[in-house]
Amino acid sequence: MDELNAQYWSECYQKNQTGWDLGEISQPLRTYFDQLENKELKILIPGCGRGYEGIYLWRKGFKNVYFADFSKEAIKVIKDEIPEIYDSQLLVKDFFALDDKFDLIIEQTLFCAIDPGLREKYVQKLAELLEPNGKNVGLLFNRQFEYGPPFGGNKEEYIKLFSPNFNIVTMEDCYNSAEPRKGTELFFIAKKN
């Protein structure tokens, strides 16, 4: 799956072939963010796309949000939306090349976009990037796809994959998914061991 590189994702944005893009923050993540109180949390949104989740957090007063994406086109959208953000918070980088530490990492369509053969490496990288007791929170597809990306999976597979590095606080069917994703998503909170 070497073709799932920066050029591939940039071309998706250039050609407006972004079928995964809801055009707004996903409701399950909005609900989760609305209960967060600590505005000092250092938050990473890898594979951020157009950054709806991070932009929402920023506008709620979370100024320690970092956006990472392969595509400079995606990152430019965020800079246009939040001109005052520091360039150091906008990372045009491969997830596996990130090297900072975060309190919270948000999963919103990155996991399903990477080659499934990289999932174990992905979970290890999450653990490496999180502070002790840091959390990975977000959405995972609970279905299979004929072709990918997106690549699907199921709850049992995810629990097995995450358990060596994380305590799974919750991984449940998502009750408030966007219409096109209803009945196909899991909301999860995984705390670093």
N, C-alpha and C positions, 0 to 999 in steps of 0.2 A: 504493500500500500504506500509505496514511496511517493505516489502521485498526490497524496493528501498533504501537500506542502504549502508554503506561503504563496506561491504562484497560483496554485489551485484555488485557495480561498480568496485571494485578491481578485481573481477573474470572476468568481461568483458574485462579488460585490460590484465589480465593473459592469457585469452583464445583468445585474439585478436578479440573479438566480439565488434568492435567499428564502426558499420555502419554509425554512425553520423559524424565520423571523415573525414573531407575533405582532410586531408593530407597537408593542407596549410591554411594560413589566408584566410578568406572569402573576396571576392572582395569588397562587400559593406562596410565592416569595414576598409579595407585598404584605400578605398577612403575617408572615414571619418577621419581616423588617419592622412592621408597625408595633411589635411588642418589644423590640430591642430598646434598651435605655442607655447603654454606655456608648456615648458618641465618640469616645476615644479609641474604640476598637480599630485595629489595623486590618482592613478587609481587602481581599484579592478576589477579582472576578476574572478568572482565566477563560480564554475563548469568549471574550465579552461581546463580540459582535458589535452591534450599535449601542450597546451599553445601557439599555433601559433600566436594568436593576441598579447599577452603580449611579446613574444619573438620579434616580429616585432617592437613593440613600444620600447622595450629596445634597439634594434639595431639602432633605429632612435634617441636615446639620452634621452628617457623618463626613468629615473632611479628610479622613485618613483612608480613602478608598483608592485602590490601585486597579487599573484596567490593563489586561494583557490580551493580545490577539496577534496571530500570524499576519493579519492584513492591516497594512497602513491605512487603507481606505476606511476600515471600521474605526480605527483609532482617530482618524480625522473627524469623523462624525461626532465623537465624544468631545474633542477639543472645540468644535464649533458650538456644541451645546453648553459646555462649561469652559469658556475662554480663560477664566481665572485659575484653572487647575494647573498645578506644576507639571511641567513636561516629564519630570521624574516619576510621576504617577501614571503615565501613559506609556506602556511597554509594548513595542512592536517586537515580540519575541515568541519563540517556541516555548510552550509550557515547560518542557523538560529542561530548558536552559535557564529558568528562573532560579534565583539564589538568595532570596530574602526570607524573612520570617513574618508570619501573619497570625492573627488571633482567629480569623474566620475566613474560610474560602467558600465561595458560592459556586455551586454546580448548576449551570443552566445551558445545556446542550453541548458542552465540551466532551464529556464522557462518551456520548453516543456518536461523536464525530471522529474520534480517533480509531485507528485500526484496533479491533478487539484483541489482537496479539500483543498490544501494548498496555492492556488494562492493569496487569499486575505491576508493571513499571510505573504506571500512572498513580496507583494507590500508594506505592512506596514514595513517590515524589510528593504527593499530598502530605504524607506524614513528615517528610523532611522539611517542607515549607511551613508547617504549622508549629506554633509555640506549644510548649507543654500544656495539655488540656485544651488546645485549640480545637475548633470544630470545622467540619466540612458539612455544609447544609445545602440542600437543593432538591432537584428533580431528576429522576431516572426513568427511562421508558420501561414499562412492564409489558413488553410485546416484542415480537420478532418482525423484522423487515426482510423482504425478499432480497433487496440489494442495499448497499449502504454507500456513503452515509445517508441517513442515520443508521447506526447499528443498534439492534435491540438487545434485550436480555430479560432476566426475571429475578424476582426477589431472592430466591434460594442461591442463585449464582452470585448476586451482589453481596449477600451476607457472607458467603464463603470467601469472596475476594477481599472484602474490607476487614473481616474479623481479626486477622493477624496484627493489624496496626491500629484498629479502631474499636471502641465500644459503641455499638449501634444503639443509640438512644431511642430512635424510632425509625421505622421504615414501613409505611402504610400506604394503602391505596389513597390517592389524592382525591379529596372530595370537591375541590374547587378549581379543577383544571380548566384551561381555556377550552372552548367548544370543540375545536379540531382534535384536541388531545384527551377529551373525556374518556375515562375508563382505561387509559393506557399509561398512566404515570404513577410513580411512587414518590411520595415526599419523604425525605430522610434527614436525620440529624445523626452524624457520626462524630464522636469525640475521640481525639487522639489518645491512645493508651499511654 
